[in-house]
């Protein structure tokens, strides 16, 4: 049996997380800002489906992306050089979350439910949750308005970024956002992006697995730096 959290319960040590399913640590509790921030500071994140109790995870090994290790393909390099897009930060957080929550391909939905959206919007208003957005003109006219075509969101604590989800409505739109994020985080001396679970897509971008103990040790160093000023604003000369 996994521990059932009450409102004031502390998380169990991450070393107690189950091996199967990998990383399942606890159930219950709530999605209050205090609970979520405590979770992230201990290398724990929520992930559950509609109708299920809140489930808390800390997998071993942990998938991470070191900002300087992002792999940029030749086609993405060309897209970045053309610059036919605009990257904005923290201007459409809820839109990004809802786009990430939209059904994809044959999926009937995602794990990003309304209560998750409400919880992370609260964190965004506190200056903790951030969005990186790719905007493009979909019409080839001089006065065409820019539209949100891709992006990502996550949590920033100290010099640690916890990636949550990405979406794309145009080719490479989410990768554009990620490339700008990684370049800026490297400039800000962020040490790590938490990618949570291993996927072939993340691996193709340069993410890799590290032991949970190593992840926690590095995490405890990074989260104690002062937070960046909010809302986040990226330098304009990042990608040439």
Kinemage of the C-alpha trace (Angstrom):
@kinemage 1
@onewidth
@group {chain A} dominant
@subgroup {mainchain}
@vectorlist {calphas} color= white
{ca unk a 1} P 0.000 0.000 0.000
{ca unk a 2} L 1.236 3.471 -0.801
{ca unk a 3} L 0.940 6.187 1.875
{ca unk a 4} L -2.290 8.213 1.781
{ca unk a 5} L -1.610 11.871 2.483
{ca unk a 6} L -3.910 13.916 4.662
{ca unk a 7} L -4.040 17.701 4.283
{ca unk a 8} L -1.180 18.297 6.736
{ca unk a 9} L 0.791 15.101 6.044
{ca unk a 10} L 4.441 15.368 5.042
{ca unk a 11} L 5.709 13.470 2.016
{ca unk a 12} L 7.502 10.215 2.773
{ca unk a 13} L 11.205 10.050 1.805
{ca unk a 14} L 11.608 9.617 -1.951
{ca unk a 15} L 13.692 6.486 -1.334
{ca unk a 16} L 10.404 4.806 -0.364
{ca unk a 17} L 8.935 5.263 -3.865
{ca unk a 18} L 7.865 2.031 -5.529
{ca unk a 19} L 9.887 0.361 -8.250
{ca unk a 20} L 6.694 -0.690 -10.060
{ca unk a 21} L 5.182 1.535 -11.192
{ca unk a 22} L 8.482 3.345 -11.156
{ca unk a 23} L 8.459 6.249 -8.739
{ca unk a 24} L 4.961 6.090 -7.269
{ca unk a 25} L 5.404 7.578 -3.801
{ca unk a 26} L 2.067 8.622 -2.303
{ca unk a 27} L -1.584 9.425 -2.987
{ca unk a 28} L -3.987 12.073 -1.752
{ca unk a 29} L -3.248 15.457 -0.285
{ca unk a 30} L -4.107 18.522 -2.334
{ca unk a 31} L -2.765 20.827 -5.045
{ca unk a 32} L -2.307 23.891 -2.857
{ca unk a 33} L 0.684 26.124 -3.648
{ca unk a 34} L 2.380 25.076 -0.400
{ca unk a 35} L 1.961 21.364 -1.192
{ca unk a 36} L 3.157 21.725 -4.778
{ca unk a 37} L 6.205 23.799 -3.880
{ca unk a 38} L 7.133 21.361 -1.118
{ca unk a 39} L 6.844 18.518 -3.630
{ca unk a 40} L 9.072 20.147 -6.236
{ca unk a 41} L 11.693 21.073 -3.661
{ca unk a 42} L 11.934 17.381 -2.740
{ca unk a 43} L 12.012 16.041 -6.301
{ca unk a 44} L 8.348 14.978 -6.326
{ca unk a 45} L 5.650 15.842 -8.870
{ca unk a 46} L 1.904 15.124 -9.285
{ca unk a 47} L 0.638 13.003 -12.175
{ca unk a 48} L -2.810 11.431 -12.280
{ca unk a 49} L -5.796 10.902 -14.550
{ca unk a 50} L -9.336 12.189 -14.244
{ca unk a 51} L -11.272 10.316 -11.578
{ca unk a 52} L -8.133 9.089 -9.802
{ca unk a 53} L -6.775 10.403 -6.498
{ca unk a 54} L -3.823 12.762 -6.713
{ca unk a 55} L -0.725 10.595 -7.234
{ca unk a 56} L 2.791 11.767 -6.378
{ca unk a 57} L 5.918 10.470 -8.134
{ca unk a 58} L 9.705 10.466 -7.851
{ca unk a 59} L 11.093 8.000 -10.429
{ca unk a 60} L 14.540 6.433 -10.376
{ca unk a 61} L 16.369 7.099 -12.646
{ca unk a 62} L 15.260 10.641 -13.469
{ca unk a 63} L 15.213 12.167 -16.956
{ca unk a 64} L 16.943 15.554 -17.069
{ca unk a 65} L 18.179 18.003 -19.677
{ca unk a 66} L 21.261 20.090 -18.967
{ca unk a 67} L 20.598 23.386 -20.807
{ca unk a 68} L 23.931 23.401 -22.667
{ca unk a 69} L 23.354 19.805 -23.848
{ca unk a 70} L 20.240 20.533 -25.942
{ca unk a 71} L 20.601 18.917 -29.375
{ca unk a 72} L 19.483 21.190 -32.194
{ca unk a 73} L 18.900 19.471 -35.552
{ca unk a 74} L 19.960 21.044 -38.852
{ca unk a 75} L 16.341 21.719 -39.774
{ca unk a 76} L 15.692 23.444 -36.433
{ca unk a 77} L 18.871 25.494 -36.852
{ca unk a 78} L 17.527 26.769 -40.179
{ca unk a 79} L 14.185 27.620 -38.591
{ca unk a 80} L 15.898 29.511 -35.777
{ca unk a 81} L 18.076 31.447 -38.227
{ca unk a 82} L 15.087 32.461 -40.360
{ca unk a 83} L 13.478 33.977 -37.284
{ca unk a 84} L 9.942 33.925 -38.672
{ca unk a 85} L 8.490 33.730 -35.196
{ca unk a 86} L 8.400 35.585 -31.901
{ca unk a 87} L 9.175 33.994 -28.541
{ca unk a 88} L 7.368 35.471 -25.553
{ca unk a 89} L 7.459 34.508 -21.894
{ca unk a 90} L 4.741 34.587 -19.268
{ca unk a 91} L 2.179 36.306 -21.513
{ca unk a 92} L -0.228 33.406 -22.146
{ca unk a 93} L 0.344 30.889 -19.358
{ca unk a 94} L -3.169 29.475 -19.140
{ca unk a 95} L -3.450 29.305 -22.944
{ca unk a 96} L -0.268 27.229 -23.040
{ca unk a 97} L -1.532 24.880 -20.330
{ca unk a 98} L -4.845 24.378 -22.095
{ca unk a 99} L -3.074 23.733 -25.389
{ca unk a 100} L -0.904 21.120 -23.655
{ca unk a 101} L -4.073 19.568 -22.218
{ca unk a 102} L -5.815 19.246 -25.586
{ca unk a 103} L -6.222 15.717 -27.019
{ca unk a 104} L -3.389 14.629 -29.304
{ca unk a 105} L -3.633 12.183 -32.201
{ca unk a 106} L -5.642 9.171 -31.031
{ca unk a 107} L -5.559 10.094 -27.354
{ca unk a 108} L -8.832 10.866 -25.666
{ca unk a 109} L -7.256 13.482 -23.392
{ca unk a 110} L -4.279 14.120 -21.156
{ca unk a 111} L -3.433 14.147 -17.470
{ca unk a 112} L -3.777 17.947 -17.324
{ca unk a 113} L -7.233 18.287 -15.777
{ca unk a 114} L -9.093 21.431 -14.734
{ca unk a 115} L -7.882 21.174 -11.139
{ca unk a 116} L -4.299 20.983 -12.379
{ca unk a 117} L -4.799 24.039 -14.569
{ca unk a 118} L -6.282 26.000 -11.668
{ca unk a 119} L -3.418 24.961 -9.375
{ca unk a 120} L -0.652 25.940 -11.780
{ca unk a 121} L -2.327 29.205 -12.750
{ca unk a 122} L -2.158 30.062 -9.036
{ca unk a 123} L 1.569 29.284 -9.086
{ca unk a 124} L 1.963 31.429 -12.194
{ca unk a 125} L 0.312 34.361 -10.436
{ca unk a 126} L 2.784 33.839 -7.589
{ca unk a 127} L 5.678 34.112 -10.085
{ca unk a 128} L 6.691 30.447 -9.758
{ca unk a 129} L 5.184 28.817 -12.869
{ca unk a 130} L 6.295 30.094 -16.279
{ca unk a 131} L 5.375 29.717 -19.934
{ca unk a 132} L 7.588 30.031 -23.004
{ca unk a 133} L 5.505 30.721 -26.096
{ca unk a 134} L 6.138 30.589 -29.848
{ca unk a 135} L 4.035 33.042 -31.861
{ca unk a 136} L 3.792 33.103 -35.664
{ca unk a 137} L 1.795 34.893 -38.365
{ca unk a 138} L -0.286 32.233 -40.098
{ca unk a 139} L -1.300 34.546 -42.934
{ca unk a 140} L 1.207 35.956 -45.393
{ca unk a 141} L 0.034 39.543 -45.138
{ca unk a 142} L 1.800 42.639 -43.865
{ca unk a 143} L -0.532 43.205 -40.922
{ca unk a 144} L -1.226 39.586 -40.019
{ca unk a 145} L -1.651 39.031 -36.289
{ca unk a 146} L 0.651 36.617 -34.512
{ca unk a 147} L -0.937 33.453 -33.139
{ca unk a 148} L 0.196 31.065 -30.432
{ca unk a 149} L 1.471 27.976 -32.266
{ca unk a 150} L 3.612 26.207 -29.669
{ca unk a 151} L 5.240 26.396 -26.297
{ca unk a 152} L 5.906 24.848 -22.935
{ca unk a 153} L 5.365 25.515 -19.257
{ca unk a 154} L 7.032 24.569 -16.007
{ca unk a 155} L 8.175 25.611 -12.557
{ca unk a 156} L 11.215 27.740 -11.741
{ca unk a 157} L 12.764 27.568 -8.266
{ca unk a 158} L 16.187 29.091 -7.714
{ca unk a 159} L 18.282 27.887 -10.659
{ca unk a 160} L 16.212 24.774 -11.268
{ca unk a 161} L 13.519 24.447 -13.943
{ca unk a 162} L 10.917 21.694 -13.833
{ca unk a 163} L 9.498 21.074 -17.284
{ca unk a 164} L 5.861 19.992 -17.279
{ca unk a 165} L 4.517 19.797 -20.832
{ca unk a 166} L 4.925 21.083 -24.406
{ca unk a 167} L 2.665 21.493 -27.416
{ca unk a 168} L 3.050 22.282 -31.106
{ca unk a 169} L 0.563 23.397 -33.747
{ca unk a 170} L 3.277 24.107 -36.334
{ca unk a 171} L 6.430 22.155 -37.144
{ca unk a 172} L 9.177 22.759 -34.555
{ca unk a 173} L 7.098 25.346 -32.644
{ca unk a 174} L 7.669 23.699 -29.254
{ca unk a 175} L 11.331 23.085 -30.074
{ca unk a 176} L 11.773 26.790 -30.845
{ca unk a 177} L 10.478 27.580 -27.357
{ca unk a 178} L 12.740 24.940 -25.813
{ca unk a 179} L 15.809 26.220 -27.681
{ca unk a 180} L 15.219 29.744 -26.391
{ca unk a 181} L 14.535 28.437 -22.890
{ca unk a 182} L 17.759 26.415 -22.781
{ca unk a 183} L 19.846 29.296 -24.105
{ca unk a 184} L 18.395 31.681 -21.531
{ca unk a 185} L 18.669 29.219 -18.641
{ca unk a 186} L 22.325 28.626 -19.494
{ca unk a 187} L 22.881 32.397 -19.453
{ca unk a 188} L 21.134 32.572 -16.074
{ca unk a 189} L 23.326 29.696 -14.762
{ca unk a 190} L 20.451 27.252 -14.308
{ca unk a 191} L 21.894 23.814 -13.775
{ca unk a 192} L 19.168 21.429 -14.844
{ca unk a 193} L 15.738 20.969 -16.435
{ca unk a 194} L 13.679 18.185 -14.901
{ca unk a 195} L 12.023 16.141 -17.666
{ca unk a 196} L 10.549 13.599 -15.215
{ca unk a 197} L 10.069 10.474 -17.372
{ca unk a 198} L 12.174 8.955 -20.160
{ca unk a 199} L 10.784 9.295 -23.685
{ca unk a 200} L 12.499 8.834 -27.053
{ca unk a 201} L 11.478 12.390 -27.999
{ca unk a 202} L 13.237 13.868 -24.962
{ca unk a 203} L 16.290 11.677 -25.551
{ca unk a 204} L 16.506 12.940 -29.147
{ca unk a 205} L 16.717 16.474 -27.762
{ca unk a 206} L 19.651 15.636 -25.495
{ca unk a 207} L 17.916 14.662 -22.268
{ca unk a 208} L 19.383 11.745 -20.315
{ca unk a 209} L 18.714 9.681 -17.232
{ca unk a 210} L 20.597 10.123 -13.984
{ca unk a 211} L 20.181 8.231 -10.683
{ca unk a 212} L 17.535 9.737 -8.407
{ca unk a 213} L 20.081 10.248 -5.622
{ca unk a 214} L 22.236 12.348 -7.961
{ca unk a 215} L 19.173 14.277 -9.093
{ca unk a 216} L 18.129 15.058 -5.507
{ca unk a 217} L 21.648 16.119 -4.492
{ca unk a 218} L 21.938 18.520 -7.429
{ca unk a 219} L 18.389 19.745 -6.886
{ca unk a 220} L 19.095 20.659 -3.272
{ca unk a 221} L 21.964 22.840 -4.413
{ca unk a 222} L 20.076 24.610 -7.217
{ca unk a 223} L 16.852 25.479 -5.411
{ca unk a 224} L 18.650 27.583 -2.792
{ca unk a 225} L 19.708 30.311 -5.211
{ca unk a 226} L 17.545 33.461 -5.310
{ca unk a 227} L 14.615 33.270 -7.728
{ca unk a 228} L 14.756 35.221 -10.985
{ca unk a 229} L 12.691 38.407 -11.236
{ca unk a 230} L 9.194 37.832 -12.579
{ca unk a 231} L 7.576 37.841 -15.019
{ca unk a 232} L 10.409 36.190 -16.902
{ca unk a 233} L 11.797 38.165 -19.828
{ca unk a 234} L 14.336 36.621 -22.178
{ca unk a 235} L 17.261 38.486 -23.717
{ca unk a 236} L 16.569 39.473 -27.334
{ca unk a 237} L 19.938 38.417 -28.742
{ca unk a 238} L 19.808 34.775 -27.637
{ca unk a 239} L 19.495 33.031 -30.972
{ca unk a 240} L 21.137 34.532 -34.050
